Amino acid sequence: MKKVALFVSCFIDAFYPEVGIATLELLERLGVEVDYPQEQTCCGQPMAKSGAQKEAAGAERVFARNFADYDYVVGPSASCIHHVREHLTVIEQTASVRKVRTSAYELVEFLHDVLKVREFPWAEFPHRVGLHNSCSAIRHLKEVSASEINGTPFSKPRALLEGVKGIEFVTPSRPDECCGFGGTFSVTEEAVSVRMGQDKVHDHLGAGAQYIVSGDMSCLMHQQGCAERLKFDARFHPHCPDPERSTRMSDVVKGKSKRLDHAKVAGAFIAKEDHVAFHDKRLWDLCSKRDAQAHGMPEWETLCELASGIKEHTLSNLADYLDQFITQAESHGVIVHYASTAEEHNEIVYKLMSERGLTTLVKSKSMLTDECKMREYIEPRGITVMETDLGERIQQLDNQDPSHMVVPAVHKLRADVAELFDRTIGTDPKNSDIHYFSPKASA
């Protein structure tokens, strides 16, 4: 039996994990036994496309090592799969690396070309759909025919989705025109990117689409943002022939899951001129202090290169170092607990505390526990979490995540903190002295 591994791009892992889960469930529903290598990370595409291809070597080595033993590496991202096939070239091109590159398949091609699926008897989606194909899917992976090339038109995504009951396709006037996302292009050429995204949404809605569907979540996110700012009634959906997931997946893509509306929050912050002035001055001070230290050290660049090399080496050999750490820790009587997900991590912490009758957990600037939402998990279960770092404590009392990993409350004025402490722990609202705050924060 062929060995299949699921590759979930870092973009999907960070913003749309439900798409990775849906991909796994779909493959398993089609009878495929799928492995998910737990130590997989980024394939290196963002660095390579930003002109830092050499710096992608560490990511490439980790990728090649994780997927070396599989016959197929399947991922729901055309651009990432194209990068693996054509541009995973910084590291030595051993037979194992070449095998990984040729084994990489985007989900659509794996379903269409390898499994040869044409029907999804369990799926129903009775809506008018505009199908968006990313540039990588069209011109790199050749999943769809390009309009500028003479030949018989074809579309592998459409051939698959035609196996979903009730679906009706509408065709925009420029079906293979770029939506303007283009990875870092959307940052470096923001105005052009936005206009292209707006045009793309206009084109789909003008054709009568109720949903815009794509296998590329980055394109959908870009178009969704453009549509929301234009206040269009546009709905977006990933390729996912599973009716039980339709509502949940739409909610994820439309932003109904619990995510911070950064644009709205930023707008409110910028409207307060005193906050903006203080924020800019504070960050300028931090940068100035760093630059002063750098200019005072003749060996600064050498140290940076050394640190970069140490980091690359460590990340490339992280699994080995973790094994060494575990061995050393256990040899000194430390009990090591293993968690593969944030939920498992939180369950372990809660179990350890509840079994011992503990009701207070003290922590300081733990990015891991913030990302795992540990406090949100254990506090409703009777465990009080106390931050010892003042900035983190301020954000905790205001029920907000850190706004910066080093200075978590950099956006707040002293007057803001005075008001917050008065509201939450009953301090003097007129006293904004830092020496007054500090002891009160941990009281």
C-alpha angles and dihedrals in degrees: 000000000000116000114234125194126193115227113196113192117232090245092058092040091054102038110015109026089155088070090058090049091047090051091053093047092047093051091047091048087056090055099259118142104222131194123200111205102220096208097056117127137169117329090224098251098128092054094044093050091049093057096260097107094141089058089056091069094096093051091047093052092050091048094049092047094049095051101034096107099051133096093208131027107195124190136167095232125087096194094050093047090048089051091051093049099043110018109032086108109118094087125065110286099234122169089259093053092047090051092053091050095051092044094059116111131176111231095251094052092045091053094041104036105026106029092026092214116178104159136054102186094181095054129091128171112166099191141105107259133198108203116217117196118194121234090247091052092051106038104023106033095027093222090143132030115255116234094226092061120078113232144089109316116240139170123190094191091053092046088056097044091049084072089067113095117242099010117140121194125216120189124222117221092248103034099172099039115126116257091216101248100114096158110260089009087079088059102040094041100030099157094048091044093051094048091050090049092050091049091050094052090046090053094051095045091045088058090055101258117166090185132027107214129192143157090224113079095191090060091048093049091051094049091044090055091049092048094049093051090051088047092235119164092235126147126201133204137177122230099277117142094197119106093197089064098042098096095039093048092048090051091053094050094042091052099248091132115093101281129142114254095229095184093053094045092046091050092053091047095049090050088068104074095190090056093049093049093049093045093051092047093048094051091044089053091051092050092046092053091049092048092049090055091047094051090049093059116069090194094054097115092045090052090048091053090047092050091047091051092049091050093048092047092048095048091046091053098031095126091055093048091049089053090051092048093050092049093050094044094050091047087061094050098264117146110223119207122201124217125173096184139034090249092055090048092053093045091053093050092048093046093051092051099041093049089056096043093244118156104177129061119191119202139160129210096330107169091184095058090045091053091046090050088230095161092052089052103046103033095068085052093060102269118126115214117208122194114209096192108087095221092049090046090053091052091045093053089049090049091238135128118245111278092207131021094228102031103026097181098038091128094061127090120218088251089057090053092047090053091045094050091047090052097045109029104016103248127153107287091206095055112085098162112135092220088057093049100049101065092038092055093067097037 
